[in-house]
Amino acid sequence: MRPDILNPLFAEVEALKGVGAGLAKPLGKLGLARIVDVMFHLPVGWIDRKAVDELDEADAGRIVTVPLTATDYRQAGGRGPFRVQAADRAGNIVSLVYFGGNPGWAKKLLPLGEQRIVSGRIERYGQELQMVHPDHVLPPADAEPLPEREPVYRLSEGLSNKRMGQLAGQAIARAPNLPEWIEPSVLARAEWPGWREAVARVHADPADGVARDRLAYDEIFANQLALMLIRASSRRRRGVPLAGDGRLRDRLNLPYTPTGAQSRAIAEIEGDMAQATPMTRLLQGDVGSGKTLVALFALLAAIEAGVQGALLAPTEILARQHHATLTRMLAGVGVNVAILTGREKGRVRESTLMGLADGSIDLLIGTHAIFQEAVTYKRLGLAVVDEQHRFGVAQRMMLADKAERPPHLLVMTATPIPRTLTLTHYGEMDVSRLDEMPPGRQPIETRVIPSARLADVVEGLGRKIESGGQAYWVCPLVEENEASDRAAAEARAAALKARFGNRVGLVHGRMKGPDKDAVMASFQSGELAVLVATTVIEVGVDVPNATLIVIEDADRFGLAQLHQLRGRVGRGSGQSVCLLLWGSGGDGGPGGRQLSETARARLALMRETNDGFRIAEEDLKLRGAGEILGTRQSGEMEFRLAPPEKVSALIDIAKDDARLLVDRDGGLEGARGQAARTALYLFERDAAVGLVRSG
């Protein structure tokens, strides 16, 4: 239960003075539903205001605050601006410029002959100084001293910067003084203030790097402590040791000898599974590095030991791809494989459920459907979760609840994750990394092409088709909207069908399952030469004969997603090519887009390297953590106060500090532990507290 001392911060935002339904709406758009959300809505920048007594041409381009007296009004003809001529105490003149046509408001703010405190950006206009739409115009008697550094917040329509600052001030006033959770030597070395003082300092002076570091550290520390407690809880649970005898694995007819990285990963997994402590291991591998083979070895070892295995995929396409691949590889091995997705109905579904309950099904492959209450396993011993970033911790626990004794857990991702993010999001797991490619794979050649050359790309596609090759054409990420993406795909498919006829197929997320399967089957069999698709093919599609992929409007995609899409080709022994088209409408021409610096850097990196781990590191620098782990998270909490560069700088210190608390200072039961318990609730990592209590 949350400590009572934190209750004032977790009250609804309407508890703040002046916040009613009208103001709660724009706050809600920013995700600010509670007082703690407002307090942790830190400024994203600041405005420096220089207080001066007299105007100086050297201040042109700066924001200044200066006492001025209006001396004259000048109205330009037509719809021109209204100008108020004003003088400082030395007689220097500045023109205060207002656009909008109605001079009444400006005259009311600046009556002739009366002094006002005026703040805004001074600019040179011809031979005179001017200030366009001053930020503040206040009578001297009413003017509170304007801060020389004014915070700037992320806003939504209906919310002003000034109002946001006032609400943050109210939130800080409600914040209690909390006991210190940071190890004293760490606190002294960094010379950090207390957490409450740090919050107040950042809102007052957004450039206060010391205070920002303190808050970033607090959040990272809470995250590391939570992961450490989860890991400790997992290790206290008793699972079932699984040691296979090799009889099923010996019957496999492998297409190639496992790489050194695969062999190492298989040995690490088998070593974990042989322990009574349930395995929790993350398997990282670049696109095409052979994670499925590693997972298959683990599943067969579990089945040899007399338990059932489950393989969970994030999409139906990927689940059916896994089912087809593993069924083919296990032909003649003596393993009963079944699939369960939302599409399985009636007798087929009932037969599968009965086979799981009586133990006749050895391996179940499926989507979230395998979580459902009606799904009962006789003896689930190993769960494999593919594309880990699409599943949250809570969903992993739901799967674990399907067994009498906690099953071993292997999670896989084809999105290489930088070390920093591995520690922050998967710190409770051991990690295996596949950093070698299977023999015979060639690097994918990547080219960046402006959309003005679309006709040349279509001609090249025609040559690929004539030579018996196959290709993907991925349509633009119009927005986070499946309907818009589908419309773009349908339009491109129609244009290509007009050129190449019925050898062009279309697949998108809103198609019915059987229709999607039929198109995919036609492409895999070679009946279709071109598959036009949305990002629904981002993971899992494996057609070795497809050696060309065209990604339209590639500048709209993040690096991780481009790398995933590129990985749909290069899966055979032939040379594959990825064409990244950018800027619909041509090279900056009418209707087109110029490349931003970030987009230019992304596309240049894609052309330069096929190394997913390097791409992931650069993606972290360019876009931050959210994009690397997937834009649609499922329960994984992002940092609010710690930007990626601070996570990289502070995570090792926070990890050591959390370990000291657990190993030396009595965990959550000691004096510092009680303070740390409060931090877990404050930063909403409190699920770990429940694990400690129940463990």
For each residue, the residues with C-beta under 8 A, 3 or more apart:
1:
2: 6 7 10 681 686
3: 6 677 678 681
4: 7
5: 176 178 678
6: 2 3 9 10 36 176 678 681 682
7: 2 4 10 11
8: 11 35 174 175 176
9: 6 34 35 36 39 171 174 175 176 682
10: 2 6 7 34 35 36
11: 7 8 15 34 35
12: 15 33 34 35
13: 16 19 24 27 32 33 34 35 37 38
14: 19 20 21 24
15: 11 12 19 35
16: 13 19 35 38 167 170 171
17: 170
18: 23 166 167
19: 13 14 15 16 23 24 27 167
20: 14 23 24
21: 14 24 25
22: 25 158
23: 18 19 20 26 27 158 159 163
24: 13 14 19 20 21 27 28
25: 21 22 28 29 158
26: 23 29 30 155 156 157 158 159
27: 13 19 23 24 30 32 33 38 156 159 167
28: 24 25 31 32 33
29: 25 26 156 157
30: 26 27 41 154 155 156 159
31: 28 37
32: 13 27 28 37 38 41
33: 12 13 27 28 37
34: 9 10 11 12 13 37 38
35: 8 9 10 11 12 13 15 16 38 39 170 171 174
36: 6 9 10 39 40 171 682
37: 13 31 32 33 34 40 41
38: 13 16 27 32 34 35 41 167 168 170 171
39: 9 35 36 168 171 172 175 199
40: 36 37 199 640 641
41: 30 32 37 38 153 154 164 168
42: 202 203 206 212 215 641
43: 46 151 152 153 202 203 206
44: 152 153 154 206
45: 151 152 206
46: 43 149 150 151 152 205 206 207
47: 63 135 149 150 152
48: 62 63 148 149
49: 63 64 65 119 146 147 148 149 150
50: 59 62 63 64 65 148
51: 64 65 66 146 148
52: 55 56 59 64 65 66
53: 66 67 88 89
54: 66 88 89 90 92
55: 52 59 64 66 88 90 92 94 122 129
56: 52 59
57: 60 124 129
58:
59: 50 52 55 56 62 64 122
60: 57 122 123 124 129
61: 121 122 123
62: 48 50 59 121 122
63: 47 48 49 50 119 120 121 122 135
64: 49 50 51 52 55 59 119 120 122
65: 49 50 51 52 117 118 119 136 146
66: 51 52 53 54 55 88 117 118 119
67: 53 88 89 115 116 117 118 140
68: 86 87 88 94 96 115 116 117 118
69: 86 87 88 113 114 115 116
70: 73 84 85 86 96 110 111 112 113 114 116
71: 85 86 87 93 112 113
72: 84 85 112
73: 70 82 83 84 85 103 107 112
74: 82 83 84 85 95
75: 80 82 83 103
76: 80 81 82 83
77: 80
78:
79: 101
80: 75 76 77
81: 76 97 98 99
82: 73 74 75 76 97 98 99 100 101 103 106
83: 73 74 75 76 95 96 97 98 130
84: 70 72 73 74 95 96 98 106 107 110
85: 70 71 72 73 74 93 94 95 96
86: 68 69 70 71 93 94 95 96 110 118
87: 68 69 71 91 92 93 94
88: 53 54 55 66 67 68 69 91 92 94
89: 53 54 67
90: 54 55
91: 87 88
92: 54 55 87 88 129
93: 71 85 86 87 128 129
94: 55 68 85 86 87 88 122 128 129 130 131
95: 74 83 84 85 86 125 128 129 130 131
96: 68 70 83 84 85 86 106 110 118 120 130 131 134
97: 81 82 83 130 131 132 133
98: 81 82 83 84 103 105 106 133
99: 81 82 132 133
100: 82
101: 79 82
102: 105
103: 73 75 82 98 106 107
104: 107 108
105: 98 102 108 109
106: 82 84 96 98 103 109 110
107: 73 84 103 104 110 111
108: 104 105 111
109: 105 106 116 137
110: 70 84 86 96 106 107 114 116 137
111: 70 107 108 114
112: 70 71 72 73
113: 69 70 71
114: 69 70 110 111 139
115: 67 68 69 139 140
116: 67 68 69 70 109 110 137 138 139 140
117: 65 66 67 68 136 137 138 139 140 143 146
118: 65 66 67 68 86 96 131 134 136 137
119: 49 63 64 65 66 134 135 136 146
120: 63 64 96 131 132 133 134 135 136
121: 61 62 63 131 132
122: 55 59 60 61 62 63 64 94 129 130 131
123: 60 61 129 130 131 132
124: 57 60 128 129 130
125: 95 128 129 130
126:
127:
128: 93 94 95 124 125
129: 55 57 60 92 93 94 95 122 123 124 125
130: 83 94 95 96 97 122 123 124 125
131: 94 95 96 97 118 120 121 122 123 134
132: 97 99 120 121 123
133: 97 98 99 120
134: 96 118 119 120 131 137
135: 47 63 119 120
136: 65 117 118 119 120 143 146
137: 109 110 116 117 118 134
138: 116 117 142 143
139: 114 115 116 117 142 143
140: 67 115 116 117 143
141:
142: 138 139
143: 117 136 138 139 140 146
144:
145:
146: 49 51 65 117 119 136 143 150
147: 49 150 204
148: 48 49 50 51
149: 46 47 48 49 205 206 207
150: 46 47 49 146 147 161
151: 43 45 46 161 165 203 204 205 206
152: 43 44 45 46 47 161 206
153: 41 43 44 161 164 165 168
154: 30 41 44
155: 26 30 159 160 161 164
156: 26 27 29 30 159
157: 26 29
158: 22 23 25 26
159: 23 26 27 30 155 156 163 164
160: 155 163 164
161: 150 151 152 153 155 164 165
162: 165 166
163: 23 159 160 166 167
164: 41 153 155 159 160 161 167 168
165: 151 153 161 162 168 169 203
166: 18 162 163 169 170
167: 16 18 19 27 38 163 164 170 171
168: 38 39 41 153 164 165 171 172 203
169: 165 166 172 173 203
170: 16 17 35 38 166 167 173 174
171: 9 16 35 36 38 39 167 168 174 175
172: 39 168 169 175 196 199 200 203
173: 169 170
174: 8 9 35 170 171
175: 8 9 39 171 172 196 199
176: 5 6 8 9 196
177: 194 196
178: 5 181 194 195 196 675 678 679 682
179: 674 675 678
180: 184 187 194 672 675
181: 178 218 221 672 675 676 678 679
182: 186 187 192 217 218 221 657
183: 186 187 657 660 661 665 672
184: 180 187 188
185: 188 189
186: 182 183 189 190 653 657
187: 180 182 183 184 190 192
188: 184 185 191
189: 185 186
190: 186 187 210 213 214 217
191: 188 210
192: 182 187 198 210 211 213 214 217
193: 197 198 201 210 211 214
194: 177 178 180 197 198
195: 178 198 199 214 215 218
196: 172 175 176 177 178 199 200
197: 193 194 200 201 211
198: 192 193 194 195 201 202 211 212 214 215
199: 39 40 172 175 195 196 202 203 211 215
200: 172 196 197 203 204
201: 193 197 198 204 205 208 210 211
202: 42 43 198 199 205 206 208 211 212 215
203: 42 43 151 165 168 169 172 199 200 206
204: 147 151 200 201 208
205: 46 149 151 201 202 208 211
206: 42 43 44 45 46 149 151 152 202 203
207: 46 149
208: 201 202 204 205 211 212
209: 212 213
210: 190 191 192 193 201 213 214
211: 192 193 197 198 199 201 202 205 208 214 215
212: 42 198 202 208 209 215 216 641 646
213: 190 192 209 210 216 217 646 650
214: 190 192 193 195 198 210 211 217 218
215: 42 195 198 199 202 211 212 218 219 641 642
216: 212 213 219 220 639 641 642 643 646 647 650
217: 182 190 192 213 214 220 221 642 646 650 653 654
218: 181 182 195 214 215 221 222 641 679 682 683
219: 215 216 222 223 639 640 641 642 683
220: 216 217 223 224 424 639 642 646 647 650 651 654
221: 181 182 217 218 224 225 654 657 658 676 679
222: 218 219 225 226 676 679 680 682 683 685
223: 219 220 226 227 424 427 639 654 683 685
224: 220 221 227 228 423 424 427 651 654 655 657 658
225: 221 222 228 229 658 661 662 676 679 680 685 688
226: 222 223 229 230 680 685 687 688
227: 223 224 230 231 426 427 428 688
228: 224 225 231 232 427 428 658 659 662
229: 225 226 232 233 662 667 668 688 689 691 692
230: 226 227 233 234 393 428 687 688 691
231: 227 228 234 235 280 427 428 429
232: 228 229 235 236 662 692 695
233: 229 230 236 237 688 691 692 694 695
234: 230 231 237 277 278 280 406 428
235: 231 232 277
236: 232 233 695
237: 233 234 277 278 406 695
238: 276 277 405 406
239: 275 276 277 278 279 405 406 407 408
240: 276 307 381 405 407
241: 273 274 275 276
242: 273 274 301 302 305 307 381 382 408
243: 270 273 274 301 305
244: 247 248 249 270 300 301 302 303 304 305
245: 304
246: 249 250 304
247: 244 250 251 304
248: 244 251 252 300 303 304 333 334 335
249: 244 246 252 297 300 301 304
250: 246 247
251: 247 248 332 333 334
252: 248 249 296 300 329 330 333
253: 329
254: 257 258 293
255:
256: 438 439 440
257: 254 439
258: 254 262 263 266 290 293
259: 262 263 289 290 434 436 437 438 439
260: 263 264 436
261: 264 265 285 289 433 434 435 436
262: 258 259 265 266 290 293 294 434 436
263: 258 259 260 266 267
264: 260 261 267 268 432
265: 261 262 268 269 283 294 432 433 434
266: 258 262 263 269 270 294 297 298
267: 263 264 270 271
268: 264 265 271 272 281 430 432
269: 265 266 272 273 279 281 283 294 297 298 301 410 432
270: 243 244 266 267 273 274 297 298 301
271: 267 268 274 275
272: 268 269 275 279 281 408 430
273: 241 242 243 269 270 279 298 301 302 305 382 408
274: 241 242 243 270 271
275: 239 241 271 272 279
276: 238 239 240 241
277: 234 235 237 238 239
278: 234 237 239 400 406 407 408 409
279: 239 269 272 273 275 408 409 410 430
280: 231 234 409 411 428 429 430
281: 268 269 272 409 410 411 429 430 431 432
282: 388 411 412 413 422 426 429 430 431 432
283: 265 269 291 294 295 410 411 412 413 432 433 434
284: 412 413 416 417 422 431 432 433 434
285: 261 289 290 291 294 412 413 414 416 433 434 435
286: 289 414 416 434 435 437 567 611 612 613
287: 414 563 564 566 567 570 612
288: 437 438 441 567 570 571
289: 259 261 285 286 414 434 435 436 437 438
290: 258 259 262 285 293 294 434 437 438
291: 283 285 294 295 386 412 414 434
292: 295 296 322 325 326
293: 254 258 262 290 296 297
294: 262 265 266 269 283 285 290 291 297 298 432 434
295: 283 291 292 298 299 311 384 386 410 412
296: 252 292 293 299 300 326 329 330
297: 249 266 269 270 293 294 300 301
298: 266 269 270 273 294 295 301 302 309 382 384 410
299: 295 296 302 303 309 311 363 382 384
300: 244 248 249 252 296 297 303 304 333 335
301: 242 243 244 249 269 270 273 297 298 304 305
302: 242 244 273 298 299 305 307 308 309 381 382 408
303: 244 248 299 300 306 307 308 309 335 362 363
304: 244 245 246 247 248 249 300 301
305: 242 243 244 273 301 302 381
306: 303 379 381
307: 240 242 302 303 379 380 381 382 407
308: 302 303 356 359 361 362 363 364 377 378 379 380 381
309: 298 299 302 303 362 363 364 380 381 382 383 384
310: 363 364 365 366 370 377 380 382 383 384 399 402
311: 295 299 322 326 363 364 365 366 384 386
312: 366 367 368 370 383 384 385 386 391 399
313: 316 318 319 321 322 365 366 367 386 387 540
314: 318 367 386 387 390 391 539
315: 318 319 367 536 539 540
316: 313 319 320 341 342 343 367 513 516
317: 320 321 516 520 536 537 540 541
318: 313 314 315 321 322 386 387 539 540
319: 313 315 316 322 323 339 341 365 366 367
320: 316 317 323 324 339 341 517 520
321: 313 317 318 324 325 540 541 542
322: 292 311 313 318 319 325 326 365 386 540
323: 319 320 326 327 337 339 365
324: 320 321 327 328
325: 292 321 322 328 329 542
326: 292 296 311 322 323 329 330 337 363 365
327: 323 324 330 331 337
328: 324 325 331
329: 252 253 296 325 326 333
330: 252 296 326 327 333 335 337
331: 327 328
332: 251
333: 248 251 252 300 329 330
334: 248 251
335: 248 300 303 330 362 363
336: 355 360 361 362 363
337: 323 326 327 330 361 362 363 365
338: 352 355 356 361 363 364 365
339: 319 320 323 344 352 364 365 366
340: 344 349 352 364 365 366 367 369 370 375
341: 316 319 320 344 366 367 369 513
342: 316 367 368 369 513
343: 316 513 514
344: 339 340 341 348 349 352 369
345: 348 349
346: 349 350
347: 350 351
348: 344 345 351 352
349: 340 344 345 346 352 353
350: 346 347 353 354
351: 347 348 354 355
352: 338 339 340 344 348 349 355 356 361 364
353: 349 350 356 357 374 375 376
354: 350 351 357 358
355: 336 338 351 352 358 360 361
356: 308 338 352 353 359 361 364 375 376 377 378
357: 353 354 376 377 378
358: 354 355 378
359: 308 356 378 379
360: 336 355
361: 308 336 337 338 352 355 356 364
362: 303 308 309 335 336 337
363: 299 303 308 309 310 311 326 335 336 337 338
364: 308 309 310 311 338 339 340 352 356 361 370 377
365: 310 311 313 319 322 323 326 337 338 339 340
366: 310 311 312 313 319 339 340 341 369 370
367: 312 313 314 315 316 319 340 341 342 370
368: 312 342 371 372 395
369: 340 341 342 344 366 372 375
370: 310 312 340 364 366 367 375 399 402
371: 368 375 395 398 399 402
372: 368 369 375
373:
374: 353
375: 340 353 356 369 370 371 372 402
376: 353 356 357 402
377: 308 310 356 357 364 380 402 403
378: 308 356 357 358 359
379: 306 307 308 359 403 404
380: 307 308 309 310 377 383 402 403 407
381: 240 242 302 305 306 307 308 309 403 407 408
382: 242 273 298 299 302 307 309 310 407 408 409 410
383: 309 310 312 380 399 400 402 407 408 409 410
384: 295 298 299 309 310 311 312 410 411 412
385: 312 388 391 396 399 409 410 411 412
386: 291 295 311 312 313 314 318 322 412 539 540
387: 313 314 318 390 391 412 413 414 415 539
388: 282 385 391 411 412 413 426
389: 413 415 629 630 633 636
390: 314 387 630 632 634
391: 312 314 385 387 388 395 396 411 634 635
392: 395 396 633 634 635 636
393: 230 396 397 635 636 687
394: 397 398 635
395: 368 371 391 392 398 399 634 635
396: 385 391 392 393 399 400 409 411
397: 393 394 400 401
398: 371 394 395 401 402
399: 310 312 370 371 383 385 395 396 402 407 409
400: 278 383 396 397 403 406 407 409
401: 397 398
402: 310 370 371 375 376 377 380 383 398 399 407
403: 377 379 380 381 400 406 407
404: 379
405: 238 239 240
406: 234 237 238 239 278 400 403
407: 239 240 278 307 380 381 382 383 399 400 402 403
408: 239 242 272 273 278 279 302 381 382 383
409: 278 279 280 281 382 383 385 396 399 400
410: 269 279 281 283 295 298 382 383 384 385
411: 280 281 282 283 384 385 388 391 396 426 429
412: 282 283 284 285 291 295 384 385 386 387 388
413: 282 283 284 285 387 388 389 416 417
414: 285 286 287 289 291 387 539 564 567 612
415: 387 389 560 563 564 612 616 628 629 630
416: 284 285 286 413 612 613 615 616
417: 284 413 421 422 425 426 616 628 629
418: 421 422 613 616 617 620 628
419: 422 423
420: 423 424 620 644 647 648 651
421: 417 418 424 425 426 620 625 628 629 647
422: 282 284 417 418 419 425 426 427 431
423: 224 419 420 426 427 651 655
424: 220 223 224 420 421 427 625 639 647 651
425: 417 421 422 629 636
426: 227 282 388 411 417 421 422 423 429 431
427: 223 224 227 228 231 422 423 424 655
428: 227 228 230 231 234 280
429: 231 280 281 282 411 426
430: 268 272 279 280 281 282
431: 281 282 284 422 426
432: 264 265 268 269 281 282 283 284 294
433: 261 265 283 284 285
434: 259 261 262 265 283 284 285 286 289 290 291 294
435: 261 285 286 289 613
436: 259 260 261 262 289
437: 259 286 288 289 290 441
438: 256 259 288 289 290 441
439: 256 257 259
440: 256 573
441: 288 437 438 570 571 573
442: 570 573 574 575 576
443: 570 610
444: 566 569 570 576 577 578 610
445: 575 576 577 578
446: 566 577 578 579 580 606 607 610
447: 577 578 579 580 607
448: 554 580 582 603 604 606 607
449: 453 456 457 579 580 581 582
450: 453 581 582 583 586 587
451: 454 552 553 581 582 583 584 585 586 587 592
452: 583 586 587 589 592
453: 449 450 456 457
454: 451 457 458 581
455: 458 459
456: 449 453 459 460
457: 449 453 454 460 461 550 579 581
458: 454 455 461 462 496 499
459: 455 456 462 463
460: 456 457 463 464 548 579
461: 457 458 464 465 471 473 496 500 530 548 550
462: 458 459 465 466 499 500
463: 459 460 466 467
464: 460 461 467 469 470 471 529 547 548
465: 461 462 468 469 470 471 500 503 529 530
466: 462 463
467: 463 464
468: 465
469: 464 465 529 545 546 547 548
470: 464 465 523 526 528 529 530 531 543 545 546 547 548
471: 461 464 465 529 530 531 546 547 548 549 550
472: 530 531 533 537 546 548 549 550 565 568 569
473: 461 492 496 530 531 532 533 549 550 552
474: 533 534 535 537 549 550 551 552 565
475: 485 488 489 492 532 533 534 552 553
476: 485 488 552 553 556 584
477: 485 535 553 556 557 561
478: 481 484 485 487 488 556
479: 484 485
480: 631
481: 478 484 485
482: 485 486 508 509 510 534
483: 486 487 510
484: 478 479 481 487 488
485: 475 476 477 478 479 481 482 488 489 508 509 534 535
486: 482 483 489 490 508 509 510 534
487: 478 483 484 490 491
488: 475 476 478 484 485 491 492 534 552
489: 475 485 486 492 493 506 508 532 533 534
490: 486 487 493 494 506 508
491: 487 488 494 495
492: 473 475 488 489 495 496 532 552
493: 489 490 496 497 504 505 506 532
494: 490 491 497 498
495: 491 492 498 499
496: 458 461 473 492 493 499 500 504 530 532
497: 493 494 500 501 502 504
498: 494 495
499: 458 462 495 496
500: 461 462 465 496 497 503 504 529 530
501: 497 504
502: 497
503: 465 500 527 528 529 530
504: 493 496 497 500 501 528 529 530 532
505: 493 519 522 523 528 530 531 532
506: 489 490 493 519 531 532 533
507: 511 516 519 520 531 532 533 534 536 537
508: 482 485 486 489 490 511 533 534 536
509: 482 485 486 534 536
510: 482 483 486
511: 507 508 515 516 519
512: 515 516
513: 316 341 342 343 516 517
514: 343 517 518
515: 511 512 518 519
516: 316 317 507 511 512 513 519 520 536
517: 320 513 514 520 521
518: 514 515 521 522
519: 505 506 507 511 515 516 522 523 528 531
520: 317 320 507 516 517 523 524 531 541
521: 517 518 524 525
522: 505 518 519 525 527 528
523: 470 505 519 520 526 527 528 531 543 546
524: 520 521 543
525: 521 522
526: 470 523 529 545
527: 503 522 523
528: 470 503 504 505 519 522 523 531
529: 464 465 469 470 471 500 503 504 526
530: 461 465 470 471 472 473 496 500 503 504 505
531: 470 471 472 473 505 506 507 519 520 523 528 537 546
532: 473 475 489 492 493 496 504 505 506 507
533: 472 473 474 475 489 506 507 508 536 537
534: 474 475 482 485 486 488 489 507 508 509 537
535: 474 477 485 538 561 565
536: 315 317 507 508 509 516 533
537: 317 472 474 507 531 533 534 540 541 565 568
538: 535 561 564 565
539: 314 315 318 386 387 414 564
540: 313 315 317 318 321 322 386 537
541: 317 321 520 537 568
542: 321 325 571
543: 470 523 524 546 568 571
544: 571 572 573
545: 469 470 526 572
546: 469 470 471 472 523 531 543 549 568 569 571 576
547: 464 469 470 471 569 570 572 574 575 576 577
548: 460 461 464 469 470 471 472 569 576 577 578 579
549: 471 472 473 474 546 565 566 568 569 576 577 578 579
550: 457 461 471 472 473 474 579 581
551: 474 554 557 562 565 566 578 579 580 581
552: 451 473 474 475 476 488 492 581 584
553: 451 475 476 477 556 557 581 582 583 584
554: 448 551 557 562 580 581 582 603 606
555: 582 583 593 595 596 599 602 603
556: 476 477 478 553
557: 477 551 553 554 561 562 565 602
558: 561 562 602 619 623 627 631
559: 562 563 602 605 606 615 616 618 619 622 623 627
560: 415 563 564 615 616 619 627 628 630
561: 477 535 538 557 558 564 565 627
562: 551 554 557 558 559 565 566 580 602 606
563: 287 415 559 560 566 567 606 612 615
564: 287 414 415 538 539 560 561 567
565: 472 474 535 537 538 549 551 557 561 562 568
566: 287 444 446 549 551 562 563 569 570 578 606 610
567: 286 287 288 414 563 564 570 571
568: 472 537 541 543 546 549 565 571
569: 444 472 546 547 548 549 566 576 577 578
570: 287 288 441 442 443 444 547 566 567 576
571: 288 441 542 543 544 546 567 568 576
572: 544 545 547 576
573: 440 441 442 544
574: 442 547
575: 442 445 547
576: 442 444 445 546 547 548 549 569 570 571 572
577: 444 445 446 447 547 548 549 569
578: 444 445 446 447 548 549 551 566 569 606
579: 446 447 449 457 460 548 549 550 551
580: 446 447 448 449 551 554 562 603 606 607
581: 449 450 451 454 457 550 551 552 553 554
582: 448 449 450 451 553 554 555 593 595 599 603
583: 450 451 452 553 555 586 587 588 592 593 594 595
584: 451 476 552 553 591 592 593
585: 451 589 590 591 592 593
586: 450 451 452 583 589 590 591 592
587: 450 451 452 583 592
588: 583 592 593 594
589: 452 585 586 592
590: 585 586
591: 584 585 586
592: 451 452 583 584 585 586 587 588 589
593: 555 582 583 584 585 588
594: 583 588
595: 555 582 583 599 600 603
596: 555 599 600
597: 600 601
598: 601 602 622 623
599: 555 582 595 596 602 603
600: 595 596 597 603 604
601: 597 598 604 605 618 622
602: 555 557 558 559 562 598 599 605 606 622
603: 448 554 555 580 582 595 599 600 606 607
604: 448 600 601 607 608
605: 559 601 602 608 609 614 615 618
606: 446 448 554 559 562 563 566 578 580 602 603 609 615
607: 446 447 448 580 603 604
608: 604 605
609: 605 606 614 615
610: 443 444 446 566
611: 286 614 615
612: 286 287 414 415 416 563 615 616
613: 286 416 418 435 616 617
614: 605 609 611 617 618
615: 416 559 560 563 605 606 609 611 612 618 619
616: 415 416 417 418 559 560 612 613 619 620 628
617: 418 613 614 620 621
618: 559 601 605 614 615 621 622
619: 558 559 560 615 616 622 623 627 628
620: 418 420 421 616 617 623 624 625 628 644
621: 617 618 644
622: 559 598 601 602 618 619
623: 558 559 598 619 620 626 627 628
624: 620 627 643 644
625: 421 424 620 628 629 638 639 644 647
626: 623 629 631 633 638
627: 558 559 560 561 619 623 624 630 631
628: 415 417 418 421 560 616 619 620 623 625
629: 389 415 417 421 425 625 626 633 636
630: 389 390 415 560 627 633
631: 480 558 626 627
632: 390
633: 389 392 626 629 630 636 638
634: 390 391 392 395
635: 391 392 393 394 395
636: 389 392 393 425 629 633
637: 684 685
638: 625 626 633
639: 216 219 220 223 424 625 642 643 647
640: 40 219
641: 40 42 212 215 216 218 219
642: 215 216 217 219 220 639 646 647 650
643: 216 624 639 646 647
644: 420 620 621 624 625 647 648
645: 648 649
646: 212 213 216 217 220 642 643 649 650
647: 216 220 420 421 424 625 639 642 643 644 650 651
648: 420 644 645 651
649: 645 646
650: 213 216 217 220 642 646 647 653 654
651: 220 224 420 423 424 647 648 654 655
652: 655 656
653: 186 217 650 656 657
654: 217 220 221 223 224 650 651 657 658
655: 224 423 427 651 652 658 659
656: 652 653 659 660
657: 182 183 186 221 224 653 654 660 661
658: 221 224 225 228 654 655 661 662
659: 228 655 656 662 663
660: 183 656 657 663 664 665
661: 183 225 657 658 664 665 667 670 672 673 676
662: 225 228 229 232 658 659 665 667
663: 659 660
664: 660 661
665: 183 660 661 662 670 671 672 673
666: 669 670 671 672 673
667: 229 661 662 670 673 692
668: 229 673 674 676 677 689 692
669: 666 673 674
670: 661 665 666 667 673 674
671: 665 666 674 675
672: 180 181 183 661 665 666 675 676
673: 661 665 666 667 668 669 670 676 677
674: 179 668 669 670 671 677 678
675: 178 179 180 181 671 672 678 679
676: 181 221 222 225 661 668 672 673 679 680
677: 3 668 673 674 680 681 689
678: 3 5 6 178 179 181 674 675 681 682
679: 178 181 218 221 222 225 675 676 682 683
680: 222 225 226 676 677 683 685 686 688 689
681: 2 3 6 677 678 684 686 689
682: 6 9 36 178 218 222 678 679
683: 218 219 222 223 679 680
684: 637 681
685: 222 223 225 226 637 680 688
686: 2 680 681 689 690
687: 226 230 393 690 691
688: 225 226 227 229 230 233 680 685 691 692
689: 229 668 677 680 681 686 692 693
690: 686 687 693 694
691: 229 230 233 687 688 694 695
692: 229 232 233 667 668 688 689 695
693: 689 690
694: 233 690 691
695: 232 233 236 237 691 692
